[in-house]
């Protein structure tokens, strides 16, 4: 009975292999082996990146939060507005004095 089940599954396995091959070909790989090689390389590179990031964070502290960057940007925008408003007031006063 086991031999019969194996014989029945062989066509299904072959069909699945062809389908898998067509999937990777749609994404530009010639073979499943080529895809697996690229996948393995990407996985290794990602692990190295994750490790380097963890080491950097351990050495220099946590990564910058986008909120703190936004807060600093907003602070500097406010400082620029204050300077521009100050310049405009000074400019109008000096023009008025010269007109007298």
C-alpha positions, 0 to 999 in steps of 0.5 A: 500500500505504501508503494501505491501511495508513493506512485500516486504522489509522484505526479503531484510532486512533479507538478509542484516542482514545475510550478515552483520553477515558474514562480522564481522565473517570473521574478527573474531567476533562471532556476530555483537553485539560483533563487535559493543562492540569492536568498541565502546571500540576502539572508546572510547580509541582513543578519550582518546588518542587524548585528552591526546595527545592534553593535552601533546602538550598544556603543552609541545608544539608542537610535534617534527617534523621529519625534525628536528630529521633528521636534528639533526641526520645529524648534528651528522653524520657530527660531527662523520665524522669530528672526524674520519677524524681528527684522521686519519690525526693525525695517519698518521703523527705520523706513518710517523715521527716514520719511519724516 
